[in-house]
Amino acid sequence: MQRNQVRFWIVLALVVGAAVFLRSRSRAESLPMHRELSAFPTRIADWTSREVVISDDIRRILGEGEFLERIYGRSPTEPPIDFLLAYFPTQRTGSSVHSPKNCLPGSGWEPIESSHTALQGPSGKSILVNRYILQRGGSKLLVLYWYQSQGRSVASEYWAKFYLVVDAIGRNRSDGALVRIITAQAPGESIESSQSRAVTFAETTIPILPGFVPE
C-alpha cells in the first residue's frame, strides 16, 4: 500500500472515530467564552486591512462556525496578506476544522509544493506550520496554515483530530480553529521573499489569537 493511501486511511479512521465519539456524548459541552472575530484588530503592526465578504456557498462548505477573512496590506508595491480565521466553538454537530488543501486548488491554481516551516511563538518556542505553494501560469501563491485549539498550534491534521478526542474526553470541549495566510509572489520576487512576508505577518498575529481562539 502506498504511503499516501496509508495516510488517507489513518485520517479517515481518526475523522470517523472522532465524529462517532463526539456525537455519542450526551453531557452538555463546556463552551468557552471568547471575543467576537469581528473585533480582531483591523491594523496589525504596519498592516492595515479591508474585510472580505465570505459567500454563502463558501460558508456552506466551511460548516457551522465563526469566520473572518481580511486582506492586510502595508505597501502599494508589495502583495498583501489574505488572512482567514475559522473558529468552531463545537465540533460535535458535524462541522469541523479541515485542511485548506481540500479547497484551495481551483480556478486554475495547481499545488506544486507542500512542506513545513517554523514560526517563532511569543514565548520563544518554535511552532511548526504547513507551507503550501500553488501555481497558475507564471504566478505563484505562498500559503501558511495551521490548526489552533486550546493553547496548541499544530501543523498535522492527524494530531489536530487526536487532540480533539483527547480534549473532548478530558475537558469536555471540542472547539478549534484553522489559521490560514496567503500571499502572492510579486513579479521578479523570490518565493523566499514571499515566505518571509507571510512568516512576519504570522508571527505578529500569533500573540493576538488567544483572545479569539480560547486556550
C-alpha positions as CSV (number, residue, x, y, z in Angstrom):
1,M,0.0,0.0,0.0
2,Q,1.4,3.4,-0.9
3,R,2.3,5.9,1.7
4,N,-0.5,8.4,0.6
5,Q,-3.1,5.6,0.9
6,V,-1.9,4.7,4.4
7,R,-2.2,8.4,5.4
8,F,-5.6,8.6,3.9
9,W,-6.9,5.6,5.9
10,I,-5.3,7.0,9.1
11,V,-7.1,10.3,8.6
12,L,-10.3,8.7,7.7
13,A,-10.2,6.5,10.8
14,L,-9.5,9.5,13.0
15,V,-12.2,11.6,11.5
16,V,-14.8,8.8,11.7
17,G,-13.7,7.9,15.2
18,A,-13.9,11.5,16.4
19,A,-17.3,12.0,14.8
20,V,-18.8,8.9,16.4
21,F,-17.3,9.7,19.8
22,L,-18.4,13.3,19.8
23,R,-22.0,12.5,18.6
24,S,-22.2,9.9,21.3
25,R,-21.5,12.3,24.1
26,S,-24.7,13.4,26.0
27,R,-23.1,15.6,28.6
28,A,-23.5,19.4,27.8
29,E,-20.3,20.7,26.4
30,S,-18.3,23.4,28.1
31,L,-18.3,26.2,25.6
32,P,-15.5,28.7,26.4
33,M,-16.0,32.5,26.3
34,H,-14.1,34.3,23.5
35,R,-14.1,37.6,21.7
36,E,-16.2,38.0,18.5
37,L,-14.0,37.6,15.4
38,S,-15.3,40.9,14.1
39,A,-13.2,42.5,16.9
40,F,-10.0,41.1,15.5
41,P,-7.6,44.1,15.0
42,T,-8.0,45.8,11.6
43,R,-4.5,47.1,12.0
44,I,-1.6,44.7,12.9
45,A,1.8,46.4,13.2
46,D,2.1,48.3,9.9
47,W,-0.5,46.3,8.1
48,T,-4.0,47.8,7.5
49,S,-6.9,45.7,6.3
50,R,-10.2,45.5,4.5
51,E,-12.9,43.0,5.0
52,V,-13.6,40.1,2.6
53,V,-17.3,39.0,2.4
54,I,-17.4,35.2,2.6
55,S,-20.1,34.0,0.2
56,D,-22.9,31.7,1.3
57,D,-21.6,28.9,-0.8
58,I,-18.2,29.0,0.9
59,R,-19.9,29.2,4.3
60,R,-21.8,26.1,3.5
61,I,-18.6,24.3,2.6
62,L,-16.9,25.5,5.8
63,G,-19.9,24.5,8.0
64,E,-21.3,25.9,11.2
65,G,-18.7,28.1,12.8
66,E,-17.4,31.7,13.0
67,F,-15.3,33.0,10.1
68,L,-13.2,36.1,9.5
69,E,-11.3,36.9,6.2
70,R,-9.4,40.1,5.7
71,I,-6.8,41.4,3.3
72,Y,-3.9,43.1,5.1
73,G,-1.5,45.3,3.2
74,R,1.4,47.6,4.2
75,S,2.6,48.9,0.9
76,P,1.1,49.5,-2.5
77,T,4.2,47.9,-4.1
78,E,4.0,44.7,-2.0
79,P,1.5,41.9,-2.4
80,P,-1.0,41.9,0.5
81,I,-1.8,39.1,3.0
82,D,-5.0,37.2,2.8
83,F,-5.8,36.2,6.3
84,L,-8.5,33.7,7.3
85,L,-9.5,32.6,10.8
86,A,-12.2,29.9,11.0
87,Y,-13.3,29.1,14.6
88,F,-15.6,26.2,15.5
89,P,-17.0,26.6,19.1
90,T,-18.1,23.0,18.9
91,Q,-17.3,20.1,16.5
92,R,-20.0,17.8,17.8
93,T,-22.5,18.9,15.3
94,G,-20.7,17.6,12.2
95,S,-18.9,20.8,11.3
96,S,-15.2,20.6,11.9
97,V,-11.8,22.1,11.0
98,H,-10.5,20.7,7.8
99,S,-7.4,21.1,5.7
100,P,-7.3,24.0,3.2
101,K,-5.7,21.6,0.7
102,N,-9.2,20.3,0.1
103,C,-10.5,23.7,-1.1
104,L,-7.5,25.8,-2.1
105,P,-6.9,24.3,-5.6
106,G,-9.3,25.8,-8.1
107,S,-9.7,28.5,-10.7
108,G,-6.7,27.1,-12.4
109,W,-4.4,27.1,-9.4
110,E,-2.4,23.9,-9.0
111,P,-0.4,22.7,-6.0
112,I,3.3,22.3,-6.8
113,E,4.9,22.0,-3.3
114,S,3.9,21.0,0.2
115,S,6.2,21.2,3.2
116,H,6.6,22.7,6.7
117,T,8.2,25.8,8.1
118,A,8.8,27.1,11.7
119,L,7.4,30.2,13.2
120,Q,8.6,31.9,16.4
121,G,6.0,31.9,19.1
122,P,5.6,34.6,21.7
123,S,7.3,32.5,24.4
124,G,10.3,31.8,22.1
125,K,9.0,28.3,21.3
126,S,9.1,27.2,17.7
127,I,5.8,26.5,16.1
128,L,5.7,24.1,13.1
129,V,3.1,25.1,10.4
130,N,2.2,23.9,6.9
131,R,3.8,25.6,3.8
132,Y,2.0,25.2,0.6
133,I,2.7,26.6,-2.9
134,L,0.2,27.0,-5.7
135,Q,0.9,28.0,-9.3
136,R,-1.2,29.3,-12.2
137,G,0.8,30.1,-15.3
138,G,3.7,32.2,-14.2
139,S,2.0,33.3,-10.9
140,K,2.5,31.6,-7.5
141,L,0.8,31.8,-4.1
142,L,2.6,31.0,-0.8
143,V,0.2,29.6,1.8
144,L,0.9,29.0,5.5
145,Y,-1.7,27.3,7.7
146,W,-2.1,25.5,11.0
147,Y,-4.6,24.3,13.5
148,Q,-5.2,26.2,16.7
149,S,-7.0,24.8,19.7
150,Q,-6.9,25.1,23.5
151,G,-3.5,26.6,23.6
152,R,-1.9,24.4,20.9
153,S,-0.7,25.3,17.5
154,V,-0.2,22.2,15.3
155,A,0.5,21.6,11.6
156,S,-0.7,18.0,11.4
157,E,-4.3,17.3,10.7
158,Y,-3.8,13.9,12.3
159,W,-2.7,15.4,15.6
160,A,-5.5,18.0,15.5
161,K,-8.0,15.2,15.3
162,F,-6.2,13.3,18.1
163,Y,-6.3,16.3,20.4
164,L,-9.9,16.9,19.5
165,V,-10.8,13.5,21.0
166,V,-8.4,13.9,24.0
167,D,-9.9,17.4,24.9
168,A,-13.5,16.2,24.4
169,I,-12.8,13.4,27.0
170,G,-10.6,15.4,29.4
171,R,-12.0,18.9,29.1
172,N,-15.5,18.4,27.6
173,R,-14.5,20.8,24.9
174,S,-14.3,20.3,21.1
175,D,-13.6,23.8,19.9
176,G,-10.8,24.6,17.5
177,A,-9.7,26.8,14.7
178,L,-7.9,27.0,11.4
179,V,-5.5,29.9,10.7
180,R,-4.6,30.4,7.0
181,I,-2.3,33.0,5.5
182,I,-1.8,33.6,1.7
183,T,0.4,36.0,-0.2
184,A,1.2,36.2,-3.9
185,Q,4.7,36.2,-5.3
186,A,5.3,39.6,-7.0
187,P,6.9,39.7,-10.5
188,G,10.6,39.3,-10.0
189,E,10.2,38.3,-6.4
190,S,11.7,35.1,-5.0
191,I,9.5,32.6,-3.2
192,E,11.7,33.1,-0.2
193,S,10.8,36.8,0.0
194,S,7.1,35.9,-0.2
195,Q,7.6,33.4,2.6
196,S,9.4,36.0,4.7
197,R,6.4,38.4,4.4
198,A,3.9,35.6,5.3
199,V,6.1,34.5,8.2
200,T,6.5,38.0,9.6
201,F,2.7,38.6,9.5
202,A,2.0,35.2,11.1
203,E,4.5,35.7,13.9
204,T,2.9,39.2,14.6
205,T,-0.6,37.6,14.6
206,I,0.1,34.6,16.9
207,P,0.1,36.6,20.2
208,I,-3.4,38.0,19.3
209,L,-5.1,34.7,18.7
210,P,-5.7,33.5,22.3
211,G,-8.4,36.2,22.8
212,F,-10.3,34.8,19.9
213,V,-9.4,31.1,20.0
214,P,-9.6,30.4,23.7
215,E,-6.9,28.4,25.5
